[in-house]
Amino acid sequence: VQLQAFGGGTAQVGGSLNLSCTASGKIWDMNVLGWYRQAPGIQRELVAVFSRGGSTRYGPSVEGRFTITRNNAANTVYLEMNSLKLEDTAVYYCAADSLKAFGAATLTTIPNRPRYWGQGTKVTVSS
């Protein structure tokens, strides 16, 4: 299983950045695909995930500003990050797991650490 992330970088407060993540390998085992992030000294948190069936779940701190989309045929998710804030600065990790790990189709459960974890990509928001 491989999760390959692209994007990230530096933006100013109020700006935008995009991330993408492509999954390969045991695709059938990665129904839910998305992003988590971790900032220094802060607990890892959900950013956004997208199930193969079309359900999405956003972390409360990014809802309304970030948008996750998914191309099932390409096994890729995209994260559009708008209205960036200083507190969005973190290492963003692509992650994936089964629908069961996320509590079924409505994504009612957020696992602390999904089974599959990609390399991190740094996002820095500056004033």
N, C-alpha and C positions, 0 to 999 in steps of 0.2 A: 504494500500500500504506500502510495506516495501522494503528498499534498504539496503542490508547488505554488508558491505565492509570488505575486508580482505587484509592483507599485509601492506606495508609501513615499517617504521623503519629508520635505519641509514646506510648511505653508504658514501664512500669517493668520492671526485671529480673524475670523469671518470668512476665511478662504475655503478652498475645496481641495480635496485629494481623492484619488480613486485607488482601490485595491482589487485584485482578482486572485482567484485560487482555482487551480485545476487539479482534479483528483484522477489518479490512475491506479490500476491494480484491482483489488476486490471491490469493484464499484457497487455490487449488489449489497455490500455490507455497510455502505456509507449513504444511507438514505438522507440523513440530515447533514448538511454541509454549511459551514459559515465561519464566523470569526469570534475570537475572544481577544482580550487585551490584558496587558499587565504593565502597570507603571511602578517605578521604584517605591517600595514601602507600602504598596496598595495591593489588596487581594485581587487575584485574577477575576475578571468579570466577563460576562457575556456581552458581546457587541450586537451581533445579529446572526441568525441562522435561517435556513430555508430548506424545507423538506422537498423531496422529489414530487410529492403530491401537491405542492403549492402553498403549504402553510409557512408562515414566517413568525419569528419572535425576535423582539428587539430588547436590548437592555434599556432600563428606564432613563439612563443619562444620555442616550443617543436618539431616542424615539422622536420622530418629527424632524430630525436633522440628517440622519443617515438613511440610505435606501439600499436594501439588498435585492439583487435579482439573480436569476439562475437560468442557465442554458443546460437542460438535461442532456441533450445530445452531445454536448461538448464536455459534460461533467465539470462545469465551471460555475462558480459564483462570483458576482461582482459586488463591490461595496462602494457606493458613491457617498462621500462624506462632505457635507455642506455645513456652513455656519460653524466652522471649527472653533473650538475653545482651547484655552491653554491646557485645561484638564483632559483634553483628548490625547495629549502627548503620552505615548506608551509604545510598547512593542506589541504588535498585532499578530496573532497566531491564527492560521487557518486550522480548522478542526472539523472532524467528522465522526459520526457514530450512527448506530441504527435508530430506527424510529422508536423502538422499545426503550432505549436509553433516555430518550427525550419525552417519555410518558405517553406515547402514541401520537395519533395524527394531529392532534391540536397542540402538540409541543408544550404540554403542561409542566414538564419537569426540565430543569436545566442542570445537567451534570456538571460537576466542578471541573472534571477533566475528561473530555470525550476520549474514546479509545484511540482515535487516530489524530495525530498532531503534526502539523507541518513546521517548517522553520519560521522564525519570527521575522517580521519586517518592521522597521522603525518608522514611526510617524512622530514628527516634531512640529508643534504649533508654537509660533513665536509671536511676541507682541511687537 
